Amino acid sequence: MRDPILYTVYRPSKEFPRSFVVRRWRIKGPDPVLIDKGLPLIIAPTAEDARKAIPPGRVRIERDESDDPAVLESWI
């Protein structure tokens, strides 16, 4: 069985001040591992456009207080 993939949507930040981005994380044990080490999966002008890169059938996870402030939401 393959490790699950988590898709995290980020708000505009210092790295991408005018864009929303999606980065993929592989869930391996207690600490997820970033898959997109270079550019993110997608760089988009809106959160709605960024979400289009997330495969259908995923479930939205609300941002946790301990998440980076740039995190908007995650999908698993």
N, C-alpha and C positions, 0 to 999 in steps of 0.2 A: 504494500500500500504506500502511495506517495504521501509526503508531508503536505498538509494543507497550506494554501496560499492565502495571505491576508493582504487586501488592497487598502491602502491608507490614502485618503484625500487630504491634501494640505491647502490651507488658505495662502494667499499671497504673503510672502515672507522676505527676509533680507536676500535670500538666494534667488527668488523669483518674485520680485515686488509687484508685478502686474498680472500674475498668472496663478491659477490653481494647478496643482500637480498631483499625480497618482504615483505612488511607489509601491512595489510589491515586496512582501516579506514572507519568507518560508518559516512556518511554525515548526521548530525543532526543539523539543524540550521546553524549558521555562523561558528561554530567551529567543525571540524571533531573529532570523538572519536576513539582512537586506539582500534582495536579489538584484535590484537595479543599482549597482555600485557607481555607475556614471550618471548619465542623464536619467530622469524618471521615465516611467512607462509612457506618460503623456504630459504635455504642457498645454493648458487650455485657458481661454479668457474667462470662463465662468465655471462654477462648481458643476452645473448641469452638463456642460460639455465634457468636463473631466470624468464625470460618472459614466459617460458613454463607453469608456475604455474598460469598465468593469464587466466581466462576463455575466450573462443573465443567470438568475437563480441564486445569487449571493444574498446574504442577510446583512442588513445594516447594523453596526454597533456604534452606539453613541460615544462621543469623546469622553474619556475618563479624566478626572481632575489631575491625575499624575502624568498625563500625556503632554508632549511638547505643546506649547501654546499655538503653534501653527497647525496642529491637527484639527481638521474639521470633523472627520468621521472615518470609520473603517468598515470594510465589508469582508465577510468570510463565507 
